[in-house]
Amino acid sequence: MFPTKIARGAGSGGSVPVECCQICGHEPLETVLSLGYMPPVNQMVAIGATQKQQIWFPTNLMYCPSCELVQLGVAVDPVIIFPPEYPYTSGMTRILRENFANLYAESSKMLDLTKDDMVIDIGSNDGTLISNFQKGGHRVLGIEPTDVAKIANDRGIPTLQRYFSKDVAREVKEKHGAAKVITAANCFAHIEDVHAIVEGIVEMLAPDGVFISESHYLIGLLDDLQYDTVYHEHLRHYTVGSLAYLLGMHGLEVFHATKIPTHGGSIRVYAARKGTHPVQPSVKELLDSEPVGEAMRKRLATFRHDVMLSKERLHALIRDVKEKGGRICGISAPSRASTLVNYVGLDSSILDYVCEIEGSLKIGKCMPGTLIPVVEESRMFEDQPDCAIILSWHIANELAPKLRAKGYKGMLVTPLPVPRVL
């Protein structure tokens, strides 16, 4: 059954509670974890700006025992969590650029795409994903609600600056025709009223068209203790099972699924109208590996306990540095760092600053909910803080050698899944 109580934060100017499962409507939901109240991860104030009231929202993770969806317990107005000045650009991250190039190579070969085929990317950001299809000679269109759309258009990547909806889907189909491929990378779990979104996707999809989603994978989140990916953008944390359940409600069948390395562990899922593509063994392999029912409940209970322990262990690890008057900085300011910093309590008395690479839109601002300044990374090589916590810990093995090569001599710490000195 479809949910009868749809949590729509849009237009609320704040938030609304998620009272039943966003996919199947089951209630009540079971609480997995509470991280307390958190600020929106992309609302960053300028360094030195006059302090004023900021809004914080509850951050509770909930479990549906019916369709196995793990989801956030509140829906925040998209205007708040995706402000026009949204500071994230996917093109800044090497692993994303490589992943999107791989997505094009894989899908164009698997689906035998032709030059006339239309490809639409929902939540297209700066156009990094869809630029691969454009270079391949296909017709493309991005749909992106924030001002980052202007960056894509300036790069010659056609992008419609709108929040995606069924009405937008109809307009796009009338103007551009049906799409052979629709992609939604790192946004399909972000948009509220997911059934309306899937209806819009089906509206734009050609009869033999394919919808490809990339989402952070719940199993990877649990295995690597990635509680820092729990924030208000992420309304849903999918398994292949819960995603197949959702798409199946709209006549779409998952025919291929694979794990990908982005964001510390994600899944790429191909779906099409039932019967139009043979279902590959990859789908059953992933479904069989996912816990369900009591096995999932036990796995979630272990996760909750380990989250608490990781917080205590990180404090214990850096306590000696502060006891001796040492200075600590953070490395990188992805959205997930906001959850970690605020949940653990790493305020400006603990972290002197957080470094970002040159060109980041976050430089010159403060970490959400704190007075910790975000600065250009050259500063850490100049003043050599005693300790640096790698907040983009999921790519620590890539970052650490680069930091050493650039001359950083202090202690390097990765906070998750188990806090340790590299």
Long-range contacts (C-beta under 8 A, 24 or more apart in sequence): 1-25, 2-195, 2-249, 3-195, 6-192, 6-193, 6-195, 7-74, 7-75, 7-192, 8-75, 8-192, 8-193, 9-74, 9-75, 9-76, 9-77, 9-78, 9-80, 9-192, 10-77, 10-78, 10-79, 10-163, 10-192, 11-77, 12-77, 13-77, 13-80, 14-55, 14-57, 14-76, 14-77, 14-80, 15-57, 15-58, 15-74, 15-75, 15-76, 15-77, 15-232, 16-74, 16-75, 17-73, 17-74, 17-75, 18-62, 18-71, 18-72, 18-73, 18-74, 18-75, 18-235, 21-64, 21-66, 21-67, 21-69, 21-71, 22-69, 22-71, 22-192, 22-194, 22-235, 22-236, 23-64, 23-67, 23-69, 23-194, 23-236, 23-242, 23-245, 23-246, 23-249, 24-64, 24-66, 24-67, 24-69, 24-245, 26-64, 26-65, 26-66, 26-67, 29-62, 29-63, 29-64, 29-71, 29-73, 30-62, 30-63, 30-64, 30-65, 30-297, 31-60, 31-61, 31-62, 31-63, 31-73, 32-60, 32-61, 32-62, 32-63, 32-70, 32-300, 32-303, 32-304, 33-60, 33-61, 33-227, 33-230, 33-300, 33-303, 33-304, 33-307, 34-58, 34-59, 34-60, 34-61, 35-59, 35-60, 35-61, 35-227, 35-230, 35-339, 35-343, 36-343, 38-231, 38-232, 38-338, 38-339, 38-342, 38-343, 38-369, 39-338, 39-342, 39-368, 39-369, 40-76, 40-80, 40-81, 40-232, 40-368, 41-81, 41-231, 41-232, 41-233, 41-335, 41-336, 41-338, 41-339, 41-368, 42-81, 42-82, 42-83, 42-86, 42-87, 42-88, 42-233, 42-335, 42-368, 43-80, 43-83, 43-368, 44-87, 44-362, 44-365, 44-366, 44-367, 44-368, 44-374, 45-365, 45-366, 46-364, 46-365, 46-366, 47-364, 47-365, 47-366, 47-373, 47-374, 54-369, 55-80, 56-369, 57-232, 59-230, 59-231, 59-232, 59-339, 61-230, 61-237, 63-296, 63-297, 63-300, 64-242, 65-293, 65-297, 67-241, 67-242, 67-245, 67-246, 68-239, 68-241, 68-242, 68-245, 68-290, 68-292, 68-296, 69-236, 69-237, 69-238, 69-239, 69-242, 69-245, 69-246, 70-218, 70-236, 70-237, 70-242, 70-300, 71-235, 71-236, 71-237, 72-230, 72-232, 72-234, 72-235, 72-236, 74-232, 75-192, 75-235, 76-232, 78-145, 78-163, 78-191, 78-192, 81-232, 81-233, 82-145, 82-146, 82-233, 83-146, 84-146, 84-147, 85-146, 85-147, 86-146, 86-147, 86-148, 87-360, 87-361, 87-362, 87-365, 88-125, 88-148, 88-335, 88-361, 89-125, 89-126, 89-128, 89-148, 89-151, 89-361, 90-125, 90-126, 90-128, 90-129, 90-186, 91-125, 91-126, 91-127, 91-128, 92-357, 92-359, 92-360, 95-261, 95-262, 95-395, 95-398, 96-128, 96-262, 97-128, 99-214, 99-260, 99-261, 99-262, 100-128, 100-129, 100-131, 100-132, 100-185, 101-132, 102-260, 103-129, 103-132, 103-183, 103-185, 103-212, 103-214, 103-268, 104-132, 104-133, 104-136, 107-181, 107-210, 107-212, 107-270, 108-133, 108-136, 110-256, 110-270, 111-180, 111-181, 111-210, 113-138, 113-180, 113-181, 117-180, 117-181, 118-176, 118-177, 118-178, 118-179, 118-180, 118-181, 118-206, 119-179, 119-180, 119-181, 119-182, 119-183, 120-172, 120-176, 120-179, 120-181, 120-182, 120-183, 120-204, 121-182, 121-183, 121-184, 121-185, 122-164, 122-182, 122-183, 122-184, 122-187, 122-188, 122-197, 122-201, 123-164, 123-184, 123-185, 123-186, 123-187, 123-188, 123-190, 123-191, 124-149, 124-152, 124-157, 124-159, 125-152, 126-151, 126-152, 126-155, 127-151, 127-152, 127-155, 127-157, 127-159, 129-183, 129-185, 130-157, 130-183, 131-155, 131-157, 133-181, 139-176, 141-172, 141-176, 143-168, 143-172, 164-191, 164-197, 164-200, 165-196, 165-197, 165-200, 166-196, 166-199, 166-200, 166-203, 168-200, 169-199, 169-200, 169-201, 169-203, 169-204, 170-203, 172-204, 173-203, 173-204, 178-204, 178-205, 178-206, 178-207, 178-209, 179-204, 179-205, 179-206, 179-209, 180-206, 180-208, 180-209, 180-210, 181-209, 181-210, 181-211, 181-212, 182-209, 182-210, 182-211, 182-212, 183-211, 183-212, 183-213, 183-214, 184-211, 184-212, 184-213, 184-214, 185-213, 185-214, 186-214, 186-215, 186-216, 186-262, 186-263, 186-266, 188-213, 188-214, 188-215, 189-215, 189-216, 189-234, 189-235, 189-236, 189-237, 189-238, 190-233, 190-234, 190-235, 191-235, 192-235, 194-235, 194-236, 194-246, 195-246, 195-249, 195-250, 198-246, 198-247, 198-249, 198-250, 198-252, 199-250, 202-250, 202-251, 202-252, 205-273, 207-273, 207-276, 208-272, 208-273, 208-276, 209-272, 209-273, 210-270, 210-271, 210-272, 210-277, 211-247, 211-252, 211-270, 211-271, 211-272, 212-268, 212-269, 212-270, 212-271, 213-243, 213-268, 213-269, 213-271, 214-260, 214-262, 214-266, 214-267, 214-268, 214-269, 215-243, 215-266, 215-267, 215-269, 216-263, 216-264, 216-265, 216-266, 217-259, 217-265, 217-266, 217-267, 218-242, 219-265, 219-289, 219-290, 220-259, 220-264, 220-265, 220-266, 221-265, 222-299, 222-300, 222-303, 223-265, 224-264, 224-265, 224-394, 224-416, 224-417, 225-303, 225-306, 225-307, 225-310, 225-416, 225-417, 225-418, 226-264, 226-265, 226-336, 226-394, 226-416, 226-417, 227-303, 227-307, 227-310, 227-339, 227-340, 227-343, 227-416, 228-336, 228-337, 228-339, 228-340, 228-343, 228-416, 229-263, 229-264, 229-336, 229-339, 230-339, 231-335, 231-336, 231-338, 231-339, 233-335, 238-267, 239-290, 240-267, 240-269, 240-283, 240-286, 240-287, 240-290, 241-287, 241-290, 241-292, 243-267, 243-269, 244-283, 244-287, 247-271, 253-277, 253-279, 254-279, 254-283, 255-279, 255-280, 255-283, 256-280, 256-282, 256-283, 257-282, 257-283, 257-286, 258-282, 259-286, 263-394, 264-394, 265-394, 306-417, 310-415, 310-416, 310-417, 310-418, 310-419, 311-343, 311-344, 313-418, 313-419, 314-344, 314-413, 314-415, 314-419, 315-344, 315-345, 316-419, 317-413, 317-419, 317-420, 317-421, 318-350, 318-387, 318-389, 318-413, 321-386, 321-387, 321-411, 322-350, 324-386, 326-385, 326-386, 326-387, 327-352, 327-383, 327-385, 327-386, 327-387, 328-352, 328-385, 328-386, 328-387, 328-388, 328-389, 329-353, 329-354, 329-355, 329-380, 329-385, 329-387, 329-388, 329-389, 330-354, 330-355, 330-367, 330-372, 330-388, 330-389, 330-390, 330-391, 331-355, 331-377, 331-380, 331-388, 331-389, 331-390, 331-391, 331-392, 331-399, 331-403, 332-356, 332-390, 332-391, 332-392, 332-399, 333-360, 333-362, 333-367, 333-374, 333-391, 334-391, 334-392, 336-391, 336-392, 337-367, 337-391, 337-392, 338-367, 338-368, 338-369, 340-391, 340-415, 340-416, 341-367, 341-368, 341-369, 341-370, 341-372, 341-391, 342-368, 342-369, 342-370, 344-415, 346-370, 346-372, 346-389, 347-371, 347-372, 348-372, 351-389, 352-385, 353-379, 354-391, 355-379, 355-380, 355-388, 380-408, 381-406, 381-407, 381-408, 384-408, 384-409, 384-410, 385-410, 386-410, 386-411, 387-411, 387-412, 387-413, 388-412, 388-413, 389-413, 389-414, 389-415, 390-414, 390-415, 390-422, 391-415, 396-422
